[in-house]
Each structure stands twice: as structure tokens, then as C-alpha cells.
Amino acid sequence: MKPFLRRLLLFLPVALVGYVLLLCLFGDLGWVRTAVTRMGEEGHLNSRVKDIRHYHNVDILFLGSSHCYRTFDTRFFAAHGYTSFNLGSSNQTPVQTYVLLSRYLDSLNPKQVIFEVHPDIMRNDGVESAVNLLCNTPLTPQATRMAFSLHNMKVFNTWLYAVYSQKVCHRLERFHEDTLIRAYRYIPGGFCEVDTNEFVRKRYPPTTLTIAPRQLRALRQCIQLFRDRHIPYTLVEIQDAYQLRRSFTNHPWFEQQMSALGPYHYQILPMVDTVHFFNSNHLDKPGIQLYNQHLLAYLDAHPITPSPQNPKEP
């Protein structure tokens, strides 16, 4: 037994070193990419974070998931006198939002924040967004803490590959992301434009909404960053298509939870699924135009006021 244990203890360091080397050397190959992902993807986070250096002291900072970067068109708000930046990313949960804010909030220095919250995002484990962030943004201590806090092997593998890719090979700084990836076009300022429509009407099973404790804690941390800097914020939920929306059996409960954290805005607009939606939970161009007009009217009707010191507990 003792010789076996001795050989095992000798083998483990070799195995670990070999595992890391193989991951670093072959992590960008397709057959390995279940562990990591490549730089550049249709959400254009790589382009977005490189674009930030051109934006300071903006009127509005938009935060959230793909509902955010595919809805809040910075060109629309610029045409109405608002400078803005959209810092959304694919499946971005508050855990990843906090990492991004820790690095970029003071540089952007917004006059107010629109923070998109969606029931699916608030119950999400954050793994997909973490992988996206680690591959497409500079590795920071906050990002490293986030990666280890998720206790997920896919995220840990991606972090290992990001260390090698960024710190050893310096690939991130040399990488240039295409403006158009499939049907998704990056617009300077953070918006992502889609010209196609994929809406298919279907039924969804009844769903009882929940909020992951990890996401609730992270959302409170983000809010505290705004309060510490006296930045007014509004939590905004964008409506889904009718069939998806009606599948949520306890949406009023979700509204109460969000309202307890500060200003929260959710309103059902007169939209037609086949006209205003790209798919069940993303708007298309007519829907984006209609929603942004509504949000602009809401902002004009609600002047900026300083945030109170502490978020209310739900």
C-alpha cells in the first residue's frame, strides 16, 4: 500500500503540470473548446471593452445581458442628446457585471445607470458569461476571484487558458474582432445590431421564477458601487413575447424583489410578437425602436436624483 501511495503522490504533480500544459497548448482547438472558448463571438464583448477608452463621463451607462446590448441603441439616445455606453454582454449576470464595473465604472463615470434585469438572468449560474468575460476582457484580480468563486471546472479551465493566452502570449491585445459576426453587427458605443428575424411562436411550460442567492448578493454589490458614487440607477426589465411572458407563474413576486432594491421599471407595451420580436425574449428593429422611445420618455419624466446610501432588503 505504501509504495502505491508513494507512486501516486509522485504522479499527481506530473499529471497536474501535464494537464495545464495540454490545456494551454490545445485549448483553442475545436475538440477541446468544451473547456474554453475563443476570443471574439457574436456578442462582441471583445470589441466593446476595447471601445470603452473612447467614452468618458457619459450621460447613461447601460448594463445587463444580451437583452441590454441588443435593445439599448446608443445611436438613438445620441440623436436625442444623451451620450451613452452599452456595457452588456451575453448572459451577463450581476456576478460578471460587478467585475466589469470594478474596472470600468470610474472611467465611464456615468450620470445615471440603466441596469437591465431579467428573470432568466437572475436565476442563472453565470458560467456562460464568466467564460465569455475571461476570454474577451483583460484578466483582473476581480475576474480571477469571480472565476474561483463559481466552483465550476469549465470556468476554471478557461481561467487557466486566459492566463496563458493573455499573460504569456499577449493574444488579447493583438486580437481584432470582426465588426460583423454572422448576423450580429457591432455599433461603436456597445450596441449590437441584428438585421434578421427568427421569431417562432411556441408554448412554454409554466415556470416558477426564482432568484439565485449569488446573483442577488452581486446585484446588491453593484448597487452599492452606484450609491458610493452617488450615481442614480434604475433596474429595468424588458418585456418578453406573450407566450414566454405568460409562462411565468409568479412574475409579481419577481417585481417585488426588484422593487425592494431601488427604482425598478417594467411595463408591458403594445407589441405584436411576430412584428416586434426577434425571438421569444429579444426585440427586433421595430420593437427596439418602440422600446427606446418609451424608455426615453420615462427618463425625461424622471429627473436624475441622488441614490440613497443603502439598498433596501427585500
Sequence and secondary structure as in RCSB ss.txt:
>XXXX:A:sequence
MKPFLRRLLLFLPVALVGYVLLLCLFGDLGWVRTAVTRMGEEGHLNSRVKDIRHYHNVDILFLGSSHCYRTFDTR
FFAAHGYTSFNLGSSNQTPVQTYVLLSRYLDSLNPKQVIFEVHPDIMRNDGVESAVNLLCNTPLTPQATRMAFSL
HNMKVFNTWLYAVYSQKVCHRLERFHEDTLIRAYRYIPGGFCEVDTNEFVRKRYPPTTLTIAPRQLRALRQCIQL
FRDRHIPYTLVEIQDAYQLRRSFTNHPWFEQQMSALGPYHYQILPMVDTVHFFNSNHLDKPGIQLYNQHLLAYLD
AHPITPSPQNPKEP
>XXXX:A:secstr
 HHHHHHHHHHHHHHHHHHHHHHHHHTTSGGGTTT   S  TT HHHHHHHGGG  S SEEEESSHHHHTT  HH
HHHHTT  EEE   TT  HHHHHHHHHHHHHHH  SEEEEE  HHHHT   HHHHHHHHHHS   HHHHHHHHHT
T HHHHHHHHHHIIIIIIS HHHH    SEETTEEEETTTEEEE            B     HHHHHHHHHHHHH
HHHTT  EEEEE    HHHHHHBTTHHHHHHHHHTTS EEE      HHHHEEETTEE HHHHHHHHHHHHHHHH
HS      SS    
